[in-house]
Structures are given as C-alpha cells and as structure tokens.
Amino acid sequence: MRVCFDTASNYFWNGLGGYLNTPEQARCAFEGFNFRFDCATAVIIESRESFDYTDHRELFALLEQADEIVTFNGRTCDLIVLEKLLKPEESRKLWAKPHHDLKGWLEQSLEASAKRFSPELGVQYGRLRQQRVAILEVSKTLNDFQTSALAGTYRDAWVTFELGCAYLKSGNTDFTYTHPPG
C-alpha cells in the first residue's frame, strides 16, 4: 500500500530562513524546537481513499501499515514533525520505508509543480482548498483553525497524490529514498 500524506503543524512558524535540502539540515535547524501536530490528510494511492487526522498517533498507525510513503517535502518537514512526536523506534520504522519525496521533481513548490504538471491540476490546486473548507464548515464539528488547516492538508495531499501517480508511472527514481537518513 502506498500512502500520500501532508501535515499541518507549527513547523514553519519558526523564524527559519534559507532552504533545507536534507533531513539533517532540518533536524539541525529545529533542534530543541517543540512541534505541535495540528492535523493531516492521507490518501491511499491504490484505493483513492482519503482520511483526515487530528491525532498524530492515528496517522502513524496508517503510515506504519504502508509499504511506501509519498510526500512533497516530507524529508525536511512532515517526517521531521512526526519524528519529534513519535518514539525513536517508531520514527525509525517510517524512515526505513521507501519514500518518494517529490519536492524538486518538477518545481520547488507544490503549487508550481501542479501548474507545471498540467493546467487542470494547477486550477484544482486553487479550488480544492476552498471546496474542502465549504464541506468541513457544514459539519460544524471543527473550529475555524482546524477547518482551515485540514482544508490545506487535504489540498496538498490530493495534489501530491496526482503528482505521485505520475512520478511512479514515469519510472523516475531521483526522488525516491530507500534508506534511513544519517
């Protein structure tokens, strides 16, 4: 099973400058920084099912079952956030899985990658978040912050899903990592 996912956290709220290219650089930049997990969305590639999470333990349970993980910027963001929140042995399990991190495959940003991939995906990038906000607001079970954060992870997970399917089909392995860092 392949799983795409995206997290929302206070990761980027730190006064970070510059570009992080490796997990080691991200670990160094955020040494001693306490992360807060806000939410995540995961998409199972084979079934096209998506799941929203407000508990990092539940996300970990799904990722633990995955054979492969697909992210956009996961090696310097999403997995680093989880690494800080999980037990070391749990984190090692995630890093040991084959991981396709698509940041840089087409462009350096997810939005630019979506636009470069196809005009339709570029348009969807703008609309998916708005559509998800509207759906989540109807449920009335989340506060405004949670609604906004989940709408963002939903958009990013689905766009990563589309890019991930194209990447896997292309046979490219330049953005596939099969060994734990370090």
C-alpha positions as CSV (number, residue, x, y, z in Angstrom):
1,M,0.0,0.0,0.0
2,R,1.3,3.5,-0.9
3,V,0.2,6.4,1.2
4,C,0.5,10.1,0.3
5,F,0.2,12.5,3.3
6,D,0.6,16.1,4.3
7,T,0.7,17.5,7.8
8,A,-0.1,20.9,9.3
9,S,1.9,22.0,12.3
10,N,3.7,24.9,13.8
11,Y,6.8,23.8,11.9
12,F,7.0,26.8,9.6
13,W,6.1,29.3,12.3
14,N,9.7,29.3,13.5
15,G,11.8,32.1,12.1
16,L,13.6,29.9,9.6
17,G,15.5,31.4,6.8
18,G,17.0,29.6,3.9
19,Y,16.4,26.4,2.1
20,L,16.5,23.0,3.8
21,N,17.6,20.3,1.4
22,T,18.2,17.3,3.7
23,P,16.7,15.8,6.9
24,E,19.9,16.5,8.7
25,Q,19.6,20.2,7.8
26,A,16.0,20.2,9.1
27,R,16.9,18.5,12.3
28,C,19.7,21.0,12.9
29,A,17.5,24.0,12.1
30,F,14.8,22.8,14.5
31,E,16.9,21.3,17.3
32,G,15.2,22.0,20.6
33,F,12.0,23.2,18.8
34,N,8.8,21.7,20.1
35,F,6.4,20.7,17.4
36,R,2.7,20.8,17.6
37,F,0.7,18.5,15.3
38,D,-2.4,20.2,14.1
39,C,-3.8,17.8,11.6
40,A,-3.0,15.7,8.5
41,T,-4.7,14.2,5.4
42,A,-3.6,10.9,4.0
43,V,-4.6,9.4,0.6
44,I,-4.1,5.7,-0.2
45,I,-3.0,5.6,-3.8
46,E,-4.4,2.2,-4.7
47,S,-8.0,2.9,-3.4
48,R,-8.0,6.7,-3.8
49,E,-9.5,6.9,-0.2
50,S,-8.6,9.9,1.9
51,F,-8.6,10.3,5.7
52,D,-8.3,13.3,7.9
53,Y,-6.4,13.1,11.2
54,T,-6.2,15.4,14.2
55,D,-4.2,12.9,16.2
56,H,-0.6,12.1,15.1
57,R,-0.9,8.6,16.6
58,E,-3.7,7.7,14.3
59,L,-1.7,9.0,11.3
60,F,1.3,7.0,12.4
61,A,-0.9,3.8,12.6
62,L,-1.8,4.2,8.9
63,L,1.8,5.1,7.9
64,E,3.1,2.1,9.8
65,Q,1.0,-0.2,7.5
66,A,2.2,1.5,4.3
67,D,4.7,-0.2,2.1
68,E,5.8,3.2,0.6
69,I,5.2,6.8,1.5
70,V,4.8,9.7,-0.9
71,T,5.1,13.3,0.2
72,F,6.0,16.7,-1.1
73,N,8.7,18.0,1.2
74,G,8.3,15.1,3.7
75,R,12.0,14.6,4.2
76,T,12.5,18.1,5.6
77,C,9.1,18.8,7.0
78,D,6.4,16.1,7.6
79,L,8.6,13.2,8.7
80,I,10.7,15.6,10.8
81,V,7.5,16.7,12.6
82,L,6.5,13.1,13.2
83,E,10.0,12.2,14.3
84,K,9.8,14.8,17.1
85,L,6.4,13.5,18.3
86,L,7.0,9.7,18.0
87,K,9.2,7.3,20.0
88,P,12.6,6.8,18.3
89,E,11.8,3.3,17.3
90,E,8.5,4.4,15.7
91,S,10.3,7.1,13.8
92,R,12.9,4.7,12.5
93,K,10.1,2.5,11.1
94,L,8.8,5.4,9.0
95,W,12.3,6.4,7.8
96,A,13.0,2.8,6.8
97,K,10.1,2.7,4.3
98,P,10.7,3.6,0.7
99,H,9.8,7.3,0.5
100,H,9.1,9.3,-2.6
101,D,9.6,13.0,-1.7
102,L,8.5,14.9,-4.8
103,K,9.8,18.4,-3.8
104,G,12.1,19.4,-6.7
105,W,10.8,16.8,-9.1
106,L,9.0,19.4,-11.3
107,E,9.5,22.6,-9.3
108,Q,10.4,23.6,-5.7
109,S,6.8,24.5,-4.6
110,L,3.8,22.3,-4.7
111,E,1.7,24.9,-6.4
112,A,4.3,25.5,-9.1
113,S,4.7,21.7,-9.6
114,A,0.9,21.3,-10.0
115,K,0.8,24.1,-12.6
116,R,3.8,22.7,-14.5
117,F,2.3,19.2,-14.5
118,S,-1.0,20.2,-16.0
119,P,-3.2,23.3,-16.4
120,E,-6.1,21.2,-14.8
121,L,-4.1,20.4,-11.7
122,G,-3.0,24.0,-11.4
123,V,-6.6,25.1,-11.4
124,Q,-7.5,22.3,-9.0
125,Y,-4.8,23.5,-6.6
126,G,-6.7,26.7,-6.1
127,R,-10.1,25.2,-5.9
128,L,-9.6,22.0,-3.7
129,R,-8.9,24.0,-0.5
130,Q,-12.0,26.2,-1.0
131,Q,-14.2,23.2,-1.7
132,R,-12.9,21.4,1.3
133,V,-13.5,24.4,3.6
134,A,-17.1,24.5,2.4
135,I,-17.6,20.8,3.1
136,L,-15.9,20.9,6.6
137,E,-17.9,24.0,7.6
138,V,-21.1,22.1,7.1
139,S,-20.1,19.5,9.6
140,K,-19.8,22.1,12.4
141,T,-17.5,19.8,14.4
142,L,-14.3,21.7,13.8
143,N,-13.3,25.2,14.8
144,D,-12.2,27.7,12.2
145,F,-8.4,26.9,12.7
146,Q,-9.0,23.2,12.3
147,T,-11.2,23.7,9.2
148,S,-8.6,25.8,7.6
149,A,-5.7,23.5,8.4
150,L,-7.5,20.4,7.3
151,A,-8.5,22.0,4.1
152,G,-4.9,22.8,3.4
153,T,-3.6,19.3,4.1
154,Y,-6.5,17.9,2.0
155,R,-5.5,20.0,-1.0
156,D,-1.8,19.3,-0.6
157,A,-2.3,15.5,-0.1
158,W,-4.5,15.2,-3.2
159,V,-2.2,17.3,-5.4
160,T,0.7,15.2,-4.1
161,F,-1.3,12.1,-4.9
162,E,-1.7,13.3,-8.5
163,L,1.9,14.1,-8.8
164,G,2.9,10.9,-7.1
165,C,0.9,8.8,-9.5
166,A,2.7,10.5,-12.4
167,Y,6.1,10.2,-10.8
168,L,5.7,6.5,-10.1
169,K,4.4,5.9,-13.6
170,S,7.4,7.8,-15.1
171,G,9.9,5.3,-13.6
172,N,12.0,8.2,-12.2
173,T,13.8,7.3,-9.0
174,D,15.7,10.5,-8.4
175,F,13.4,11.5,-5.6
176,T,13.0,8.0,-4.1
177,Y,14.8,7.3,-0.9
178,T,15.1,3.7,0.4
179,H,17.4,4.0,3.4
180,P,17.0,5.9,6.6
181,P,19.0,9.1,6.7
182,G,22.1,9.5,8.8
